[in-house]
Amino acid sequence: MRVLLLAPFLPDRAATHGGGAYLSSLVTALAKTVEVGLVSLVTPAEELRAKADGNVWHRAAFAPYLGTSPSGIRQVPHQVRMLWHWRRLPLVAAKHWNASLPAMLAHTIQEWQPDVAMIELAQMSQYLPYLRGLPTVLTDHEAGCPANTRTGLGGWGDRRDRRLWDQFVRHYYPMADLVQAVTPEDAASLRAQIGRDVVVRAPVCDVPATPTAPKNAPPRALFFGDYRHHPNPEAATRLVREVLPRLRASLPTAELWLAGQHCDRIAALAATPGVRVLGFVPDLPTLFQQVRLLLAPVWSGGGFRMKSLVALAHGLPVVTNALGARGCAVPAVARSIAEDAAGLAAAALAWLQDADAAAIAGLAAHKWALSNLSATAVAAAQIAQLRALKQRGR
């Protein structure tokens, strides 16, 4: 069976954001059983990596991602183009529109003749009209509205954009033969919004054979993410201003490390005692060896939190809130959940002050990940659904 994957970025194990690593794990498992083709929007750096690295694609075609705002005088035409598309599309969807991609899809379908298509993330559903005649599975990652939907035009602009997202979802999602979400909560929300069944595709993550050793790390917490994505700078700022002072009041040596690309957006936080802004760290296993726990609550967005899954998979205990815990039922010994700053600080201190307890929690996290984050099992379930769609046709 041939499966065509349509994605807004390159599925890449070395991606600087969770979505790229997540799709890479899934696709690698899918490719053991089916042929996978890719049509993707990419940045120049992603296209270079795709061409340089060995990969699983039986066929690949790339269109440039035009959503990045250029610097200098070239920024004005870009902003005009985005505002023009914003007449009818939510801004993130407009940033992921490339007029050359429909022809690229048509050519790939004609030449490669896939059996089914998988469309990943809400913004790519706008290409469903160009997949007519091909059974389609749309997987929503954030309950119909990506979290990074700040327009920069104030409250009015953001409210208008949310209305556009609602219209966008109601218009495009019914075009898919099967709609999937990544958490039960998101599936329930989408069912109510579009009035049809939505199934859940479980999260996947690569799990190393050997876990990290939080017992050997100093009393140091970690938060990481791509700071272009609004929930991440929002969370980092609240952790520094509201949670870290409570940690240091009880444990003066406690530190909070902030890692991830585009850290210029949180650079001012580095002036706070106990904070270290690292920037992008390509070697996460080594980074995890230097911290006692992941401190990763979030206050906006949907979907599951890839950062938490990656940390758990490496044997690092996690402190988060209910929104950050969506999508996976981790044993309480490996993950603590609290809602306010005082509760988050108390949960983190339990492991920052007790290295042995952190070690026990880390081992429990790794054991859970081995049993629950298997890409092979998730890929098998996805392939069964794809085969059923292929047999049923439209």
JOGIVEN-V504282 format. One line per field, one symbol per residue. ss: DSSP state (H for helix, E for strand, - for the rest). psi: psi as a letter, one per 40 degrees, with the letter a starting at -180 (. if undefined). burial: + if it has 9 or more other C-alpha atoms within 8 Angstrom, else -. A space follows every 10 residues. Layout:
ss=???
psi=???
burial=???
This chain:
ss=-EEEEEE--- -------HHH HHHHHHHHHH ----EEEEEE EE-HHHHHHH HH----EEEE EEEE------ ---HHHHHHH HHHHH----- HHHHH----- HHHHHHHHHH HH---EEEEE -HHHHHHHHH H---EEEEE- ---------- ---HHHHHHH HHHHHHHHHH HHHHH--EEE E--HHHHHHH HHHH----EE ---------- ---HHH---E EEEE-----H HHHHHHHHHH HHHHHHHHHH ----EEEEE- --HHHHHHHH H---EEEEE- ---HHHHH-- --EEE----- -----HHHHH HHH----EEE ---------- ----EEE--- HHHHHHHHHH HH--HHHHHH HHHHHHHHHH HH--HHHHHH HHHHHHHHHH HH--
psi=ihhhhhieih hhdeieiddd dddddddddd eedihhihhi hiiddddddd ddiiaehdih hhihheehhi iadedddddd dddddedeii dddddehhee dddddddddd ddgidihhhh iddeeeedde ehehhihhhh effehidgfh eeeadddddd dddddddddd dddeeidhhi ieiddddddd dddefiihih hiiiihhidh iigddeiigh iihiihedhd dddddddddd dddddddddd gdeiihhhii ifedeeddde ehhehhhdah hdgdddddee idihgfiiei iaaihddddd dddefhihha addeeiehgi iddehihidi dddddddddd ddegdddddd dddddddddd defhdddddd dddddddddd dda.
burial=-+++++++++ +++-++-+-+ ++++++++++ +--+++++++ +++--++--+ ------+--- +++++----- ----+--++- -+--++--++ ++++++-+-- -+-+++-++- ---+++++++ +++++--+-- +--+++++++ +++++++++- +-----++-- ++-+++-+++ -++--++-++ ++++-+++++ +--+---+-+ +-+++++--- +++++++-++ ++++++++++ ++++++++++ -+++++++-- +--+++++++ +++-++--++ ---+++++++ +-----++++ +++++++++- ++++++++++ ++++++++++ +++++++--- +--++++++- +-++++++++ ++-++-++++ ++++++-+++ --++++-+++ -++--++-++ ----
